[in-house]
């Protein structure tokens, strides 16, 4: 057995990111490794236990290693600690890992009620109408049902410890299987980014101290359920009590994952089995991603939640499932009674309670129109999107795989406006090789049969970190080293990717787009790398563009337009940066609306600048498939709309229904509005919403 005392020089102590680096390093060795701080000694291979040490800057830790590879383990851990465990140490040349787990976002303070979106005052005739935020298109008609958790009942004690340990092991395995299935389902329906939360939950279940802590309690006579519940509660409470705010969400995740195991142990029926025999409209305070991903669409017609926004996980998953949904409807929905007949309109964000026969008939007719319209849209999907007065807009797809590329053509996409290349870089220990990337880009180019493909270079950092990319710890990763900034800091990653793209460009018209560009110098540096690689390969010249997602880039669009070949506006990030509202924030996301006049003015400025320079502008964010936004974007002169694959037919059909001159008039009126709500009312008043938001899986990751 070997011991070693070390001083931790991390500025913020042993917080979440360095703790994960420490634990992952310890897991590489067979030796038993303990780490002691003060009088507390924990398993160095347990993320939760290491975090609970609460080691601050300058604190001393003792490594206690015992096993066949103890010397190597001690040496590697010593080096890792001295180099900062991924954090940037003052006076050191080392850089931080910066890996931010998908589940480490700061939880909203529980003491504050949700901020409900501004809504028009209701007349006496509107008292039966609940207004929320449209989240997923479609009409649902049926009885309401409050979503309630099934009660978990566990035994307190058990006589056979060995049997209880076995039961706990099997329950954890079952919960892992459930999480893996959810991860697979969400990856296929939405994408790897949204599915990352379920990987994080799997990691929590892998923590050895959780199992060992429960086993110790079983040995004292507790049942598996009681032992596991007590262990989970203590771990979550300990994390929640630490000063690091980033751990608040992790504590909630520990409870969520723990409950999955408890439900298996208790034989608790699935929540959906508590639903009535007839299909219902769910009412809930909110739905967790796992709740929404697990919904049986044959029994759930749609849902309405009290909080949340149109870009929340539950909203995105609802669109993927084809479930009409309203979010941000306010706390009053919790008082709605089960069995009340209602009409949920995911297009308008309204829930009509106890409708009269005339209203019900109209809703059923509208529902039927939706179904017929979808058939018509699919039949005409490959026809161009040309307005009634002859103005054409290209409608292309957002994709994240070769399979998506093949599917996009079938839905009428005229190319790819956004290939999220980071899918090649995620869920692996090392970066993809040039050959790996080349083969994928080549296969996508071939699958598109000559249609153009815009590849966004690696967009990670902040909310999408990679384990093999050292990054400094950042207080606000969304305003830190991400996108083009990261790629320029790690030019070998960018150079390898560009080589692969230029090689694949021999097989189809590929275009290159850089994310998170804020100034011309960044684009010039990236372009220089492209030119150097192209000279080395003697490759083809390809179009180079930038994402407009930082307000500074939109304001400087006239300068950028002289340098780039095209712009692509990522409206989701542009909205949250313009409004200073996190689009995933449970209290603010409903207000983070891309139709805010400030955002529209930036889009208008970008389009005008590009056209003045003879360039073109596309939109690849969520706004591109919003039926209230489409006529405005068309009227502003946006040349290309890049949307999720299932949304392509509906967007093309809507454009064909429009008059360009009328859309221009609407856009001009929208720019004069004072709020997003006023913009949406303007669209409604001009009766331009010919087509509903028929999106069965639009994605908002830009």
ZAMARGU-4260 file (C-alpha; in steps of 0.2 Angstrom, whole numbers, plus 5000, padded with zeros to 4 digits):
<rodrens>
0) 5000/5000/5000 | 5006/5017/4995 | 5001/5034/5002 | 5004/5052/4996 | 4999/5069/5002
5) 4995/5082/4988 | 4989/5100/4988 | 4975/5104/4977 | 4978/5121/4968 | 4962/5121/4958
10) 4955/5139/4959 | 4937/5132/4963 | 4943/5117/4972 | 4938/5099/4968 | 4922/5104/4960
15) 4912/5094/4947 | 4924/5095/4932 | 4941/5091/4940 | 4932/5078/4951 | 4926/5069/4935
20) 4944/5069/4928 | 4951/5062/4945 | 4938/5048/4945 | 4940/5043/4927 | 4959/5043/4930
25) 4957/5032/4945 | 4945/5020/4936 | 4959/5015/4924 | 4968/5005/4938 | 4965/4989/4946
30) 4971/4995/4963 | 4959/5000/4977 | 4961/5019/4978 | 4955/5030/4992 | 4956/5049/4994
35) 4956/5057/5011 | 4952/5075/5015 | 4952/5079/5034 | 4944/5065/5043 | 4934/5059/5028
40) 4940/5045/5017 | 4931/5040/5001 | 4932/5029/4986 | 4942/5038/4972 | 4932/5029/4959
45) 4915/5036/4965 | 4911/5053/4957 | 4898/5057/4970 | 4909/5052/4985 | 4923/5062/4978
50) 4912/5077/4976 | 4906/5076/4994 | 4924/5079/5001 | 4921/5097/4997 | 4940/5100/4994
55) 4943/5119/4992 | 4958/5128/4984 | 4974/5125/4994 | 4966/5110/5002 | 4976/5094/5006
60) 4971/5077/5000 | 4979/5060/5004 | 4980/5047/4991 | 4980/5029/4998 | 4983/5016/4984
65) 4983/4997/4987 | 4985/4984/4973 | 4995/4977/4959 | 4997/4993/4949 | 4998/5005/4964
70) 5015/5013/4959 | 5008/5017/4942 | 4992/5023/4949 | 5000/5034/4961 | 5011/5042/4949
75) 4998/5045/4936 | 4986/5053/4949 | 5000/5064/4956 | 5003/5071/4939 | 4985/5073/4935
80) 4982/5083/4952 | 4998/5093/4949 | 4992/5098/4931 | 4975/5104/4938 | 4964/5089/4934
85) 4958/5099/4918 | 4957/5116/4927 | 4969/5130/4922 | 4981/5132/4937 | 4988/5150/4939
90) 5006/5150/4934 | 5004/5133/4925 | 5004/5129/4906 | 4991/5116/4908 | 4974/5118/4902
95) 4957/5112/4909 | 4947/5098/4903 | 4932/5109/4904 | 4920/5094/4902 | 4903/5099/4907
100) 4891/5085/4909 | 4874/5086/4900 | 4866/5086/4917 | 4876/5099/4926 | 4866/5114/4921
105) 4861/5125/4935 | 4844/5122/4942 | 4832/5136/4943 | 4829/5142/4961 | 4815/5132/4968
110) 4809/5147/4979 | 4803/5157/4964 | 4787/5153/4955 | 4788/5151/4936 | 4787/5167/4926
115) 4772/5165/4915 | 4772/5172/4898 | 4762/5188/4894 | 4745/5184/4887 | 4731/5195/4881
120) 4717/5198/4893 | 4703/5187/4892 | 4685/5192/4889 | 4671/5183/4899 | 4668/5172/4884
125) 4686/5166/4885 | 4685/5159/4902 | 4685/5141/4896 | 4701/5144/4886 | 4718/5141/4894
130) 4732/5150/4884 | 4750/5143/4884 | 4765/5142/4872 | 4763/5132/4856 | 4776/5118/4858
135) 4771/5104/4846 | 4758/5106/4831 | 4742/5097/4830 | 4724/5095/4837 | 4720/5083/4851
140) 4702/5081/4857 | 4698/5071/4873 | 4697/5070/4892 | 4710/5078/4903 | 4720/5068/4915
145) 4732/5075/4928 | 4749/5066/4927 | 4753/5059/4944 | 4767/5048/4949 | 4763/5031/4955
150) 4766/5028/4974 | 4781/5018/4978 | 4778/5006/4992 | 4793/4997/5000 | 4796/4985/5014
155) 4807/4992/5028 | 4816/4976/5033 | 4821/4960/5026 | 4827/4943/5034 | 4838/4937/5019
160) 4852/4950/5016 | 4859/4939/5001 | 4842/4939/4993 | 4840/4958/4995 | 4858/4962/4988
165) 4853/4951/4973 | 4837/4960/4971 | 4846/4977/4971 | 4858/4971/4958 | 4845/4965/4946
170) 4835/4982/4949 | 4850/4992/4945 | 4853/4982/4929 | 4835/4984/4924 | 4835/5003/4927
175) 4851/5003/4916 | 4843/4994/4903 | 4828/5006/4903 | 4840/5021/4902 | 4850/5013/4888
180) 4833/5010/4878 | 4828/5029/4881 | 4845/5034/4875 | 4843/5024/4860 | 4826/5030/4856
185) 4830/5048/4859 | 4845/5047/4849 | 4836/5040/4834 | 4821/5052/4835 | 4830/5068/4840
190) 4849/5066/4841 | 4864/5063/4852 | 4864/5080/4860 | 4846/5078/4868 | 4850/5060/4872
195) 4865/5064/4882 | 4855/5066/4898 | 4851/5048/4898 | 4870/5043/4897 | 4873/5054/4912
200) 4860/5045/4922 | 4868/5029/4917 | 4884/5035/4924 | 4876/5039/4940 | 4870/5021/4942
205) 4888/5015/4939 | 4894/5024/4954 | 4901/5010/4965 | 4898/5019/4982 | 4879/5020/4979
210) 4878/5001/4978 | 4891/4998/4992 | 4881/5011/5003 | 4865/5001/5000 | 4873/4985/5004
215) 4880/4991/5020 | 4862/4995/5025 | 4855/4979/5019 | 4868/4970/5030 | 4860/4979/5045
220) 4843/4972/5041 | 4836/4985/5029 | 4826/4979/5014 | 4834/4983/4997 | 4821/4996/4994
225) 4824/5005/5011 | 4843/5003/5009 | 4843/5011/4992 | 4831/5025/4996 | 4841/5030/5011
230) 4858/5029/5001 | 4850/5040/4987 | 4843/5053/4999 | 4859/5055/5008 | 4870/5056/4992
235) 4857/5069/4985 | 4856/5079/5001 | 4875/5080/5002 | 4877/5086/4985 | 4863/5098/4986
240) 4871/5105/5002 | 4888/5109/4993 | 4892/5127/4989 | 4895/5123/4970 | 4879/5128/4962
245) 4882/5117/4947 | 4879/5102/4959 | 4860/5106/4962 | 4855/5098/4946 | 4866/5083/4949
250) 4857/5081/4966 | 4840/5081/4957 | 4847/5068/4944 | 4853/5057/4958 | 4835/5057/4965
255) 4827/5054/4948 | 4839/5039/4944 | 4836/5032/4961 | 4818/5032/4959 | 4819/5022/4943
260) 4828/5008/4954 | 4815/5010/4968 | 4801/5008/4955 | 4808/4992/4949 | 4811/4985/4967
265) 4794/4990/4973 | 4786/4983/4957 | 4777/4999/4955 | 4766/5000/4939 | 4772/5011/4925
270) 4764/5029/4927 | 4755/5026/4910 | 4747/5011/4917 | 4737/5022/4929 | 4729/5031/4914
275) 4711/5028/4910 | 4707/5015/4896 | 4702/5029/4884 | 4716/5040/4877 | 4718/5056/4886
280) 4726/5074/4886 | 4739/5074/4900 | 4741/5089/4911 | 4756/5091/4922 | 4767/5104/4931
285) 4781/5098/4919 | 4787/5082/4911 | 4805/5076/4913 | 4813/5070/4897 | 4812/5052/4902
290) 4793/5055/4905 | 4790/5062/4888 | 4801/5050/4879 | 4791/5035/4887 | 4774/5041/4883
295) 4763/5029/4873 | 4756/5039/4859 | 4741/5027/4858 | 4736/5032/4875 | 4741/5050/4876
300) 4734/5062/4863 | 4744/5077/4868 | 4749/5086/4884 | 4749/5103/4892 | 4762/5108/4905
305) 4762/5123/4918 | 4780/5128/4914 | 4792/5126/4900 | 4796/5133/4884 | 4795/5129/4865
310) 4813/5123/4865 | 4812/5113/4881 | 4817/5095/4881 | 4799/5090/4883 | 4793/5101/4868
315) 4807/5094/4857 | 4802/5076/4861 | 4784/5080/4859 | 4787/5085/4841 | 4798/5070/4838
320) 4783/5059/4844 | 4770/5069/4834 | 4761/5074/4850 | 4752/5090/4850 | 4758/5100/4865
325) 4756/5116/4875 | 4769/5122/4888 | 4770/5137/4899 | 4751/5137/4902 | 4753/5143/4920
330) 4751/5135/4937 | 4732/5136/4936 | 4732/5120/4925 | 4735/5109/4941 | 4718/5113/4947
335) 4709/5106/4931 | 4699/5091/4934 | 4701/5074/4927 | 4688/5069/4914 | 4684/5086/4908
340) 4683/5086/4889 | 4695/5098/4880 | 4702/5103/4864 | 4721/5105/4864 | 4727/5116/4849
345) 4746/5114/4848 | 4746/5127/4833 | 4739/5141/4843 | 4744/5136/4861 | 4726/5135/4867
350) 4717/5122/4878 | 4698/5124/4876 | 4688/5117/4891 | 4671/5108/4890 | 4668/5114/4872
355) 4651/5116/4865 | 4645/5105/4850 | 4649/5118/4837 | 4667/5121/4843 | 4670/5102/4845
360) 4664/5099/4827 | 4675/5113/4821 | 4690/5105/4830 | 4686/5088/4823 | 4685/5096/4805
365) 4702/5105/4808 | 4710/5088/4815 | 4704/5079/4799 | 4711/5094/4788 | 4728/5091/4797
370) 4728/5073/4792 | 4723/5076/4774 | 4735/5091/4773 | 4749/5080/4778 | 4745/5067/4764
375) 4744/5081/4751 | 4761/5089/4758 | 4770/5073/4757 | 4763/5069/4739 | 4770/5086/4733
380) 4785/5086/4744 | 4798/5086/4729 | 4790/5101/4721 | 4799/5117/4723 | 4793/5130/4736
385) 4788/5144/4725 | 4776/5158/4731 | 4760/5161/4721 | 4768/5176/4713 | 4784/5167/4708
390) 4797/5169/4722 | 4807/5154/4726 | 4814/5149/4743 | 4825/5133/4745 | 4819/5121/4758
395) 4833/5110/4765 | 4836/5099/4780 | 4845/5098/4796 | 4854/5082/4798 | 4866/5072/4809
400) 4870/5056/4800 | 4871/5046/4784 | 4854/5039/4787 | 4846/5056/4789 | 4854/5061/4772
405) 4845/5047/4764 | 4828/5051/4772 | 4829/5069/4768 | 4828/5067/4749 | 4812/5056/4752
410) 4804/5071/4761 | 4808/5083/4747 | 4823/5092/4754 | 4833/5101/4741 | 4849/5098/4750
415) 4856/5100/4768 | 4857/5117/4776 | 4865/5110/4792 | 4875/5094/4794 | 4880/5094/4813
420) 4897/5086/4811 | 4899/5084/4830 | 4889/5068/4830 | 4906/5060/4823 | 4915/5067/4839
425) 4903/5062/4853 | 4903/5047/4863 | 4921/5042/4861 | 4937/5043/4870 | 4947/5049/4855
430) 4944/5061/4840 | 4938/5053/4824 | 4952/5051/4811 | 4953/5059/4795 | 4948/5043/4786
435) 4933/5040/4797 | 4927/5058/4794 | 4930/5057/4775 | 4920/5041/4773 | 4905/5048/4782
440) 4905/5065/4772 | 4908/5055/4756 | 4893/5044/4760 | 4882/5059/4764 | 4887/5068/4748
445) 4883/5052/4738 | 4867/5050/4747 | 4861/5067/4742 | 4863/5064/4724 | 4871/5080/4719
450) 4861/5091/4731 | 4872/5104/4741 | 4877/5100/4758 | 4883/5113/4771 | 4894/5105/4784
455) 4896/5115/4800 | 4913/5112/4808 | 4915/5105/4825 | 4903/5115/4837 | 4908/5109/4854
460) 4913/5117/4871 | 4901/5125/4883 | 4886/5114/4883 | 4894/5101/4871 | 4911/5096/4878
465) 4922/5082/4873 | 4932/5071/4885 | 4948/5072/4874 | 4948/5091/4871 | 4957/5100/4886
470) 4948/5116/4890 | 4949/5129/4904 | 4935/5128/4917 | 4923/5142/4913 | 4910/5151/4924
475) 4899/5153/4909 | 4903/5140/4896 | 4890/5147/4884 | 4900/5163/4883 | 4917/5154/4883
480) 4928/5144/4872 | 4916/5135/4860 | 4913/5134/4841 | 4926/5142/4830 | 4935/5148/4846
485) 4939/5131/4851 | 4943/5125/4834 | 4956/5139/4832 | 4963/5135/4849 | 4965/5117/4843
490) 4969/5119/4825 | 4974/5101/4823 | 4955/5096/4825 | 4950/5109/4813 | 4963/5105/4800
495) 4959/5086/4801 | 4941/5090/4798 | 4944/5101/4784 | 4955/5089/4775 | 4941/5076/4776
500) 4928/5088/4770 | 4939/5093/4755 | 4943/5075/4750 | 4924/5071/4751 | 4920/5087/4740
505) 4925/5077/4725 | 4909/5067/4727 | 4897/5081/4729 | 4894/5099/4731 | 4900/5102/4749
510) 4900/5119/4758 | 4909/5123/4774 | 4901/5134/4788 | 4910/5140/4804 | 4900/5141/4820
515) 4900/5155/4834 | 4910/5168/4823 | 4910/5185/4832 | 4923/5194/4822 | 4931/5194/4804
520) 4948/5189/4811 | 4941/5172/4817 | 4934/5169/4799 | 4950/5175/4791 | 4960/5163/4802
525) 4949/5148/4798 | 4949/5152/4779 | 4968/5153/4780 | 4968/5135/4786 | 4956/5130/4773
530) 4967/5137/4759 | 4983/5129/4766 | 4974/5112/4767 | 4967/5114/4749 | 4984/5118/4743
535) 4991/5103/4751 | 4978/5092/4744 | 4976/5101/4728 | 4958/5100/4732 | 4942/5109/4725
540) 4937/5126/4730 | 4922/5126/4741 | 4910/5139/4747 | 4914/5146/4765 | 4900/5153/4776
545) 4897/5157/4794 | 4883/5155/4807 | 4875/5171/4812 | 4871/5167/4830 | 4880/5180/4840
550) 4872/5197/4839 | 4889/5205/4835 | 4890/5195/4819 | 4873/5201/4813 | 4877/5219/4817
555) 4893/5217/4807 | 4885/5208/4793 | 4889/5221/4780 | 4908/5218/4784 | 4906/5199/4784
560) 4897/5199/4768 | 4913/5205/4759 | 4922/5190/4765 | 4910/5175/4766 | 4900/5166/4752
565) 4884/5164/4763 | 4876/5166/4780 | 4866/5154/4789 | 4856/5161/4804 | 4855/5150/4819
570) 4840/5158/4827 | 4839/5148/4843 | 4856/5154/4849 | 4854/5171/4841 | 4838/5173/4851
575) 4845/5168/4868 | 4860/5179/4865 | 4850/5193/4860 | 4837/5192/4874 | 4850/5186/4887
580) 4838/5172/4890 | 4843/5154/4891 | 4831/5144/4879 | 4832/5129/4891 | 4828/5139/4907
585) 4812/5132/4915 | 4806/5150/4920 | 4812/5160/4905 | 4811/5148/4890 | 4793/5153/4886
590) 4799/5171/4883 | 4814/5166/4872 | 4804/5168/4856 | 4813/5170/4840 | 4799/5181/4833
595) 4805/5195/4845 | 4807/5211/4835 | 4825/5213/4841 | 4829/5196/4833 | 4819/5199/4817
600) 4828/5216/4815 | 4845/5207/4816 | 4839/5194/4803 | 4833/5208/4792 | 4850/5217/4794
605) 4859/5201/4789 | 4848/5197/4774 | 4850/5215/4767 | 4869/5215/4770 | 4871/5198/4761
610) 4860/5203/4746 | 4869/5220/4744 | 4885/5210/4742 | 4877/5197/4730 | 4877/5184/4743
615) 4863/5173/4751 | 4856/5170/4768 | 4848/5154/4776 | 4840/5151/4792 | 4844/5134/4801
620) 4836/5136/4818 | 4819/5131/4825 | 4811/5147/4818 | 4812/5141/4801 | 4798/5128/4803
625) 4787/5139/4814 | 4772/5142/4803 | 4770/5160/4811 | 4788/5164/4807 | 4789/5156/4789
630) 4779/5171/4780 | 4789/5184/4790 | 4806/5175/4785 | 4800/5174/4767 | 4795/5192/4767
635) 4812/5197/4775 | 4820/5189/4760 | 4828/5174/4768 | 4834/5163/4753 | 4834/5146/4762
640) 4825/5138/4776 | 4834/5123/4784 | 4822/5113/4795 | 4820/5095/4802 | 4817/5082/4789
645) 4798/5079/4794 | 4795/5097/4793 | 4801/5099/4775 | 4784/5095/4766 | 4774/5107/4777
650) 4786/5121/4775 | 4787/5120/4756 | 4768/5118/4756 | 4766/5134/4766 | 4777/5144/4755
655) 4767/5139/4740 | 4752/5146/4748 | 4760/5163/4751 | 4761/5179/4741 | 4778/5186/4742
660) 4772/5204/4741 | 4760/5200/4755 | 4774/5192/4765 | 4785/5207/4763 | 4771/5218/4770
665) 4769/5207/4785 | 4788/5207/4788 | 4788/5226/4787 | 4774/5226/4800 | 4782/5214/4811
670) 4798/5224/4812 | 4787/5239/4819 | 4781/5228/4833 | 4786/5230/4851 | 4786/5211/4857
675) 4785/5193/4850 | 4767/5192/4856 | 4762/5207/4846 | 4771/5200/4831 | 4762/5183/4832
680) 4745/5193/4834 | 4750/5202/4818 | 4752/5186/4809 | 4735/5180/4815 | 4726/5196/4811
685) 4732/5195/4793 | 4726/5177/4791 | 4742/5171/4784 | 4743/5155/4794 | 4737/5144/4780
690) 4746/5129/4786 | 4749/5123/4803 | 4765/5118/4811 | 4765/5100/4805 | 4782/5096/4812
695) 4784/5079/4818 | 4802/5081/4824 | 4809/5098/4822 | 4825/5100/4831 | 4832/5115/4840
700) 4851/5114/4843 | 4857/5129/4834
</rodrens>
